[in-house]
Amino acid sequence: MADHLIALFSLAWLLWIALVAVGLILERRSPAATLAWLLALLFMPYFGFLVYLLFGPRRLHRRRRRYGRARERLIQSTRDLRPDQAIPRHFPDAGLARQLALLLERVGQGAPVPAAGVTLLETGDACFESIEAAIAAATHHIHLEYYLWTPDRIGARLRDLLAAKARAGVRVRLLLDAIGSDRANRRFLRPLRDAGVQVAWFNPIGLRRLRLRYVNFRTHRKIVVCDGKVGFTGGINVSDAHSDVHNGPDAWRDTHLRIEGEPVHRLQFIFLEDWYFATDQAPFEPEFFPRFAATAGPWLQIVESGPDNDRHAIAKLYFAAITGAQQQLLLATPYFVPSEALTAALVTAALRGVEVRVLAPRQSDSRLVSAAARSYYDELVGAGVTIYEYGPPMLHAKLLVVDERIATVGSANFDNRSLALNFEAIAVLYDAGLAGQLARGFAIDLRRANRYVKPGRRATLSQRLGESTARLLSPLL
């Protein structure tokens, strides 16, 4: 009897592996990734099963369809409020900028539009002060979406301000990621709910509801929209970690944007899309998309990406921007774990004479990510890429500057998690003034960084093994 049960179990196990293998093959991922998953399932059956259950390369399936319905309903409901446009004829650049704008428009990101104003916020305290001022001035609605909101002094201060605005009659909606903001418990959020703030969780995790398989899909976005007129996005979370006032010299280095005018419509649309996905509620009001007078301000394109579709807009943008650079490429990222395509793009750009500079933390908040990043350094440096290691403190800024004419600022890191697994948002700035300002900030950051030099002696076996093992795990980092 026992032999029959073992045989039956083994047969069921092999059948399950066969079905998973068919699914992996049909997804048409890279051959290396597909083979890695198959080998893990075959030679690490129990551990491999657990990893596949939590982090396997599945799309959101039903949730993806639900996200698609949310997007379609928003498009239909807001068509008259935010008409889609092709790239305007008076868009100022006929070169790389127009090519990038066309690429993004063709992958569903809308056209670039001029902003009434854009302000770079290069410290956490400046960012929080600007957000609080916009919230204080709001009269109709305030929408916020954050990956990380910590129940510390900054978090409590912003919470109390939102509660006060809600009591004054302003509609406030707050969307938090269920994993990134897991420390913001019911007790911390109670003042918001008591004041009438609507609080929702993105992709909540629960054993009873069998949601473990969605643990890998997070909203990493940082979005604030006030009255549909002023918006914020970038890399700064709501946390004391970003504040010089509260964290002193250990405050994280980061970059954020304050945006006024037409580009805020796109941030609003992304927030409402995520709100509908999380709550099944789709509030639509004309005040969400106010009309703006014509302006000659800097041109922006708000870009989103996530596992709900296969467009991979941010990854395509990074690749096209790197391969299109002619003179200089500046990249700052806290998590530098590039794909094969992006590694090849950086190497090729350096070999054809582009000055390529990469700024990454000396030690990120993840030892595994730091080890994986260093496994790429020698190849890149050998091709002519210059790599600088920042800090301490922690570098958390995510920006790209191309030829001091085009730049990006947002939430997306230079790794597979941001470019394939997380929901992200960035702003593309087609403006030499803003790009030049970011380039000057990059040069200032280099003063707190050391240039990476290939070690004269071969690294120890344990170090090479550790970095190589971390690199194998890079699709999950």
Secondary structure as GFF3:
##gff-version 3
##sequence-region A 1 477
A	DSSP	alpha_helix	2	26	.	.	.	ID=ss1
A	DSSP	alpha_helix	31	43	.	.	.	ID=ss2
A	DSSP	alpha_helix	45	55	.	.	.	ID=ss3
A	DSSP	alpha_helix	62	77	.	.	.	ID=ss4
A	DSSP	alpha_helix	96	106	.	.	.	ID=ss5
A	DSSP	beta_strand	113	121	.	.	.	ID=ss6
A	DSSP	alpha_helix	124	137	.	.	.	ID=ss7
A	DSSP	beta_strand	141	146	.	.	.	ID=ss8
A	DSSP	alpha_helix	153	167	.	.	.	ID=ss9
A	DSSP	beta_strand	171	177	.	.	.	ID=ss10
A	DSSP	alpha_helix	186	195	.	.	.	ID=ss11
A	DSSP	beta_strand	198	202	.	.	.	ID=ss12
A	DSSP	three_ten_helix	212	214	.	.	.	ID=ss13
A	DSSP	beta_strand	223	226	.	.	.	ID=ss14
A	DSSP	beta_strand	230	234	.	.	.	ID=ss15
A	DSSP	three_ten_helix	240	242	.	.	.	ID=ss16
A	DSSP	alpha_helix	244	247	.	.	.	ID=ss17
A	DSSP	three_ten_helix	248	250	.	.	.	ID=ss18
A	DSSP	beta_strand	256	261	.	.	.	ID=ss19
A	DSSP	alpha_helix	264	279	.	.	.	ID=ss20
A	DSSP	three_ten_helix	286	288	.	.	.	ID=ss21
A	DSSP	beta_strand	299	305	.	.	.	ID=ss22
A	DSSP	alpha_helix	313	324	.	.	.	ID=ss23
A	DSSP	beta_strand	328	332	.	.	.	ID=ss24
A	DSSP	beta_strand	336	337	.	.	.	ID=ss25
A	DSSP	alpha_helix	340	351	.	.	.	ID=ss26
A	DSSP	beta_strand	355	361	.	.	.	ID=ss27
A	DSSP	alpha_helix	367	383	.	.	.	ID=ss28
A	DSSP	beta_strand	386	390	.	.	.	ID=ss29
A	DSSP	beta_strand	399	402	.	.	.	ID=ss30
A	DSSP	beta_strand	406	410	.	.	.	ID=ss31
A	DSSP	beta_strand	414	415	.	.	.	ID=ss32
A	DSSP	alpha_helix	416	416	.	.	.	ID=ss33
A	DSSP	pi_helix	417	421	.	.	.	ID=ss34
A	DSSP	beta_strand	424	430	.	.	.	ID=ss35
A	DSSP	alpha_helix	432	446	.	.	.	ID=ss36
A	DSSP	beta_strand	449	451	.	.	.	ID=ss37
A	DSSP	alpha_helix	461	472	.	.	.	ID=ss38
A	DSSP	three_ten_helix	474	476	.	.	.	ID=ss39
###
